[in-house]
């Protein structure tokens, strides 16, 4: 009887091994699919622009950092700016960024979020004490949620969205923000796990070199001369759209990445203008208030923002023949 059971067990062993092997293969295939950045790739979402909260940004009230107790984790070594990884009282992890780029990056993320673009989650903390490191003013905290895995960079010229309104609109926003740091290494794919559903968000991970002005020329190396970051008055007076020629928009953009702006059509500019026009004055002001700008700077930046929207609106309406 025992011999019979042993034979019966061995008879089923190949079936068990086959099923286990199939399960492993399926898991490996699913893992490869999940890590493929082109699978379920997202750059932009439709939705009501005017209803998005630009004071709290993409993290909303739920992710707002609680800095009543801060734990230092480590120093982040990537990038040119000093950054620390910390944990707040709620247990959320953040990357703290200091200096001139903290305020403009906070704003740029909120504006892009308002338009529907995928972004990081960030907030600006007016004052932050990190044990063992000191107390800092105007600190940008960028979230590191547990359900988000940071993959490799994506390239401006090679990605799933080439030629779309969404990507062309994002390029325009880089001119709009006077972002002079248009490098592929500033872009990142975020693998987001939404209760088992995997989504790959294409975001710009560094938007700090904004709200100032571009360089003075297009010469190699020398295009750096004159660049500024986080200067409200300078930004409000900086150039944006130079004109329209042969159905393409000519931008006042100097420096590295200038050629990225050569293929943007009037129709694509019109698509973005229609989105920008949906932002309310309150939303625009909230985005700058969230970055702890002074009331005077908020007014300057709001007026400069609206002036740029008007320039894009006018150029694309006239050239497209819309009323």
WOSUL-V91131 format. One record per backbone hydrogen bond with DSSP energy under -0.5 kcal/mol. CO is the residue of the C=O (numbers start at 1). NH is the residue of the N-H. If there is no record, write none. Layout:
CO:NH + CO:NH
//
This chain:
1:5 + 2:6 + 3:7 + 4:8 + 5:9 + 6:10 + 7:11 + 8:12 + 9:13 + 10:14 + 12:16 + 13:17 + 14:18 + 15:19 + 16:20 + 17:21 + 18:22 + 19:23 + 20:24 + 21:25 + 22:26 + 23:27 + 24:28 + 25:29 + 26:30 + 27:31 + 28:32 + 29:33 + 30:34 + 31:35 + 32:36 + 33:36 + 35:37 + 36:39 + 38:41 + 40:200 + 42:202 + 43:118 + 47:49 + 48:51 + 49:52 + 52:54 + 53:57 + 56:59 + 57:60 + 59:63 + 61:64 + 65:67 + 66:69 + 66:89 + 71:87 + 74:85 + 76:83 + 82:98 + 83:76 + 84:86 + 84:96 + 85:73 + 85:74 + 86:94 + 87:71 + 88:91 + 92:88 + 93:144 + 94:86 + 94:96 + 95:142 + 96:84 + 97:140 + 99:102 + 100:104 + 101:105 + 102:106 + 103:107 + 104:108 + 105:109 + 106:110 + 107:111 + 108:112 + 109:113 + 110:114 + 111:115 + 112:116 + 112:117 + 113:116 + 116:45 + 120:122 + 121:143 + 123:125 + 123:141 + 124:126 + 125:139 + 126:138 + 128:130 + 128:136 + 129:131 + 130:133 + 130:134 + 134:130 + 136:128 + 138:140 + 139:125 + 139:141 + 140:97 + 140:142 + 141:123 + 141:143 + 142:95 + 145:148 + 147:193 + 149:151 + 149:191 + 152:189 + 158:155 + 159:162 + 161:164 + 164:168 + 165:169 + 166:170 + 167:171 + 168:172 + 169:173 + 170:174 + 171:174 + 171:175 + 172:176 + 173:177 + 174:179 + 175:178 + 177:211 + 178:180 + 181:183 + 183:186 + 184:187 + 186:205 + 186:206 + 188:190 + 188:203 + 189:151 + 189:191 + 190:192 + 190:201 + 191:149 + 191:193 + 192:194 + 192:199 + 193:195 + 194:197 + 196:198 + 197:194 + 199:192 + 199:201 + 200:42 + 200:202 + 201:190 + 201:203 + 203:188 + 203:205 + 208:210 + 209:180 + 210:230 + 211:231 + 213:228 + 219:223 + 220:222 + 221:224 + 222:225 + 224:227 + 225:216 + 228:213 + 231:235 + 232:236 + 233:237 + 234:237 + 234:238 + 235:238 + 240:242 + 240:252 + 243:250 + 245:248 + 247:266 + 248:245 + 249:251 + 250:242 + 250:243 + 251:253 + 254:215 + 255:258 + 257:260 + 258:261 + 259:262 + 261:264 + 263:265 + 264:249 + 265:269 + 266:270 + 267:271 + 268:272 + 269:273 + 270:274 + 271:275 + 272:276 + 273:277 + 275:278 + 276:279 + 280:284 + 281:285 + 282:286 + 283:287 + 284:288 + 285:289 + 286:290 + 288:291 + 288:293 + 289:292 + 294:298 + 295:299 + 296:300 + 297:301 + 298:302 + 299:303 + 300:304 + 301:305 + 302:306 + 303:307 + 304:308 + 305:309 + 306:310 + 307:311 + 308:312 + 309:313 + 310:314 + 311:315 + 312:316 + 313:317 + 314:318 + 315:319 + 316:320 + 317:321 + 317:322
//
